[in-house]
Amino acid sequence: MNGEIRPQRVAEAVADRIEQMILQGVLRPGEKLASERDLAEKLGVSRPSLREALASLEQRGLVVGGRAGATVARFLKPFAAPLGELFADKPRVTADYFEFRRLVEARAAGLAAQRATDIDRRAIGDIVARMKAAHAHDDPREEAESDADLHIAIYEAAHNVVFLHVMRVLSELLREGVFYNREQLYRRVGARDALLAQHLAVADAVLAGDVEAAQRAADQHIEFTFETVEDIRRDRERLATSLSRLERDDLVARPAAQDHDA
């Protein structure tokens, strides 16, 4: 009869569950899933039902299959790649990027302070420990990586899936140096200590559930980062100008030698 409620098949239920975990950021783009046997056991379903679910997700572009097993698709890549091409080497893009970050970063930190679960707090605490260790070992590369991871963890703790996936796209572009070079930022004299203090202020406020302090610390952090990136850009331009002065002899015609016998 019309309007009859059809029971959901096991494969559909499994696909829906995995899709929900991808949406919520529990399963992340590029992550390899457990083996078929282990995954079927953990989900409490048969392997044929699991295969059918994964095939459905692969058809929708959320999972990539292969001999080595299933992987969460990098489904944001088709969106990020053209953006990277569009944004690269455009003078105004960095300023616009930071303007956008200031609009959303404080709000996300405030939501994280309000909504973070104990699991979220442990994840943030683990990243902060990594950041402190990298700082102590004078490892700008690892410190920059933990910087990116901390921001994503805060977006996850905000429990807003639009924030999370949009910022993952921007984070990938930032890792590729589209907006600015994060490692170069960390090599700036005095920047590492300041950035560590700012990240700790944001994390501490989120962990303490202090919404206003988290928003304020996040806003100050983005403002400092933008100002420092601008200082680096201006220094680079000044150096280029100075170097061009060294090359002027190759560009300017030399006066003709005078004939002293005339």
C-alpha positions as CSV (number, residue, x, y, z in Angstrom):
1,M,0.0,0.0,0.0
2,N,1.1,3.6,-0.5
3,G,3.0,5.1,2.4
4,E,4.2,1.7,3.7
5,I,7.2,2.0,5.9
6,R,10.0,-0.2,4.6
7,P,12.4,-1.5,7.2
8,Q,15.9,-0.2,6.7
9,R,18.3,-2.9,5.4
10,V,21.4,-3.7,7.4
11,A,23.7,-2.3,4.6
12,E,21.8,0.9,4.5
13,A,22.0,1.3,8.3
14,V,25.8,0.7,8.2
15,A,26.3,3.2,5.4
16,D,24.3,5.8,7.3
17,R,26.3,5.2,10.4
18,I,29.6,5.6,8.6
19,E,28.4,8.6,6.7
20,Q,27.3,10.2,10.0
21,M,30.8,9.6,11.5
22,I,32.4,11.3,8.4
23,L,30.0,14.2,8.7
24,Q,30.8,14.7,12.4
25,G,34.5,14.5,11.7
26,V,35.0,11.3,13.7
27,L,36.3,9.6,10.5
28,R,38.6,12.0,8.7
29,P,39.5,12.4,5.1
30,G,42.4,10.2,4.1
31,E,42.1,7.9,7.2
32,K,42.3,4.1,6.5
33,L,39.5,2.1,7.9
34,A,40.0,-1.1,9.9
35,S,40.2,-4.3,8.0
36,E,36.9,-5.7,6.7
37,R,36.8,-8.4,9.3
38,D,37.6,-6.1,12.2
39,L,35.2,-3.4,10.9
40,A,32.3,-5.9,10.5
41,E,33.0,-7.2,14.0
42,K,33.1,-3.7,15.6
43,L,29.8,-2.7,13.8
44,G,28.2,-6.0,14.6
45,V,27.2,-6.9,11.0
46,S,28.1,-9.5,8.4
47,R,31.0,-8.9,6.0
48,P,28.6,-9.0,3.0
49,S,26.5,-6.3,4.5
50,L,29.6,-4.3,5.3
51,R,30.8,-4.7,1.7
52,E,27.5,-3.5,0.3
53,A,27.6,-0.5,2.7
54,L,31.1,0.5,1.6
55,A,30.2,0.1,-2.0
56,S,27.3,2.5,-1.5
57,L,29.6,5.0,0.2
58,E,32.2,4.6,-2.5
59,Q,29.6,5.3,-5.2
60,R,28.7,8.5,-3.4
61,G,32.4,9.6,-3.2
62,L,32.8,9.3,0.6
63,V,35.0,6.1,0.7
64,V,37.7,4.8,-1.6
65,G,38.1,1.1,-1.9
66,G,41.2,-0.8,-2.8
67,R,43.2,-4.0,-2.2
68,A,44.6,-2.6,1.0
69,G,41.2,-1.8,2.3
70,A,38.8,1.1,2.5
71,T,39.9,4.7,3.1
72,V,37.8,7.8,3.8
73,A,37.9,9.8,0.6
74,R,39.5,13.1,0.5
75,F,36.2,14.5,-0.6
76,L,37.2,18.1,0.1
77,K,40.0,17.9,-2.4
78,P,37.9,18.7,-5.5
79,F,36.7,21.8,-3.7
80,A,40.1,22.8,-2.2
81,A,42.2,22.3,-5.4
82,P,40.6,25.0,-7.5
83,L,40.4,27.4,-4.5
84,G,44.2,26.9,-4.1
85,E,44.7,27.8,-7.7
86,L,42.4,30.8,-7.4
87,F,43.9,32.1,-4.2
88,A,47.6,31.5,-4.8
89,D,49.9,34.5,-5.1
90,K,47.0,37.0,-4.8
91,P,48.1,40.0,-2.6
92,R,44.7,40.7,-1.1
93,V,43.8,37.0,-0.4
94,T,45.9,36.8,2.8
95,A,44.3,39.9,4.3
96,D,40.8,38.6,3.4
97,Y,41.7,35.2,4.8
98,F,42.6,36.7,8.2
99,E,39.5,38.9,8.1
100,F,37.4,35.7,7.7
101,R,39.4,33.9,10.4
102,R,38.7,36.7,12.9
103,L,35.0,36.4,12.2
104,V,34.9,32.6,12.8
105,E,37.8,31.8,15.1
106,A,36.5,33.5,18.2
107,R,33.0,32.1,17.7
108,A,34.4,28.6,17.3
109,A,36.6,28.9,20.4
110,G,33.5,30.1,22.4
111,L,31.4,27.2,21.2
112,A,34.2,24.8,22.0
113,A,34.4,26.2,25.6
114,Q,30.7,25.7,25.8
115,R,30.3,22.3,24.1
116,A,33.5,20.4,24.5
117,T,33.1,16.9,25.9
118,D,35.7,15.1,28.1
119,I,37.0,13.3,25.0
120,D,37.4,16.7,23.2
121,R,39.3,18.1,26.2
122,R,41.7,15.1,26.3
123,A,42.4,15.6,22.5
124,I,43.1,19.3,23.0
125,G,45.3,18.5,26.0
126,D,47.3,15.9,24.1
127,I,48.0,18.4,21.3
128,V,49.0,21.1,23.7
129,A,51.5,18.6,25.2
130,R,52.9,18.0,21.7
131,M,53.2,21.7,21.1
132,K,55.0,22.3,24.4
133,A,57.5,19.5,23.6
134,A,58.2,20.8,20.1
135,H,58.7,24.2,21.5
136,A,61.2,22.9,24.1
137,H,63.1,21.0,21.4
138,D,63.2,24.0,19.2
139,D,61.3,22.2,16.4
140,P,59.4,24.8,14.4
141,R,58.1,22.3,11.9
142,E,56.5,20.1,14.5
143,E,55.3,23.1,16.4
144,A,53.6,24.4,13.3
145,E,52.0,21.1,12.7
146,S,50.6,20.9,16.2
147,D,49.4,24.5,15.7
148,A,47.2,23.3,12.8
149,D,46.1,20.3,14.7
150,L,45.0,22.4,17.7
151,H,42.8,24.6,15.6
152,I,41.1,21.6,14.0
153,A,40.6,20.0,17.5
154,I,38.9,23.2,18.7
155,Y,36.6,23.2,15.6
156,E,35.8,19.6,16.4
157,A,35.0,20.6,20.0
158,A,32.7,23.3,18.7
159,H,30.5,20.6,17.3
160,N,29.5,22.6,14.3
161,V,30.0,20.4,11.2
162,V,29.9,23.4,8.8
163,F,32.7,25.2,10.7
164,L,34.6,21.9,10.8
165,H,34.6,21.0,7.2
166,V,35.0,24.6,5.8
167,M,38.0,25.1,8.1
168,R,39.5,21.8,7.1
169,V,39.5,23.0,3.5
170,L,41.2,26.3,4.6
171,S,43.6,24.3,6.8
172,E,44.7,22.1,3.9
173,L,45.3,25.3,1.8
174,L,47.3,26.8,4.7
175,R,49.4,23.6,5.0
176,E,50.3,24.0,1.3
177,G,51.4,27.6,1.9
178,V,48.6,29.3,0.0
179,F,47.9,32.0,2.5
180,Y,51.3,32.3,4.2
181,N,54.2,30.1,5.2
182,R,53.5,28.8,8.8
183,E,57.0,27.5,9.3
184,Q,58.4,30.9,8.3
185,L,56.1,32.5,10.9
186,Y,57.5,30.2,13.5
187,R,61.1,31.1,12.6
188,R,60.3,34.8,13.2
189,V,62.3,36.2,16.1
190,G,60.1,36.2,19.2
191,A,57.1,34.8,17.4
192,R,57.4,31.2,18.7
193,D,57.1,32.3,22.4
194,A,54.2,34.6,21.7
195,L,52.3,32.0,19.6
196,L,52.8,29.3,22.3
197,A,51.4,31.7,25.0
198,Q,48.5,32.5,22.7
199,H,47.7,28.9,21.9
200,L,47.9,28.0,25.6
201,A,45.5,30.9,26.5
202,V,43.0,29.6,23.9
203,A,43.3,26.0,25.0
204,D,43.2,26.8,28.7
205,A,40.0,28.9,28.3
206,V,38.3,26.2,26.2
207,L,39.3,23.5,28.8
208,A,38.0,25.7,31.6
209,G,34.7,26.3,29.8
210,D,35.3,30.1,29.9
211,V,33.5,31.3,26.7
212,E,34.4,34.9,26.9
213,A,38.1,34.2,27.6
214,A,38.2,31.7,24.8
215,Q,36.8,34.2,22.3
216,R,39.1,37.0,23.5
217,A,42.2,34.8,23.3
218,A,41.3,33.5,19.9
219,D,40.7,37.0,18.5
220,Q,44.0,38.2,19.9
221,H,45.8,35.3,18.4
222,I,44.5,35.8,14.9
223,E,45.3,39.6,15.2
224,F,48.9,38.9,16.2
225,T,49.4,36.3,13.5
226,F,48.1,38.6,10.8
227,E,50.3,41.5,12.0
228,T,53.4,39.2,12.1
229,V,52.7,37.8,8.6
230,E,52.3,41.4,7.3
231,D,55.7,42.3,9.0
232,I,57.3,39.3,7.3
233,R,55.8,40.4,3.9
234,R,57.0,44.0,4.3
235,D,60.5,42.8,5.3
236,R,60.6,40.6,2.2
237,E,59.6,43.5,0.0
238,R,62.2,45.8,1.5
239,L,64.9,43.2,0.9
240,A,63.8,42.7,-2.7
241,T,64.1,46.5,-3.2
242,S,67.5,46.6,-1.6
243,L,68.7,43.7,-3.8
244,S,67.4,45.4,-6.9
245,R,69.6,48.4,-6.1
246,L,72.6,46.1,-6.2
247,E,71.6,45.1,-9.8
248,R,71.2,48.7,-11.1
249,D,74.6,48.7,-12.7
250,D,73.4,46.0,-15.0
251,L,70.4,48.0,-16.0
252,V,71.7,51.5,-16.3
253,A,73.8,52.6,-19.3
254,R,77.3,53.7,-18.4
255,P,78.5,57.1,-19.5
256,A,80.7,56.9,-22.7
257,A,84.4,57.3,-22.1
258,Q,85.7,60.8,-23.0
259,D,88.4,61.2,-25.7
260,H,91.2,62.9,-23.8
261,D,93.1,63.5,-27.1
262,A,90.4,65.8,-28.4
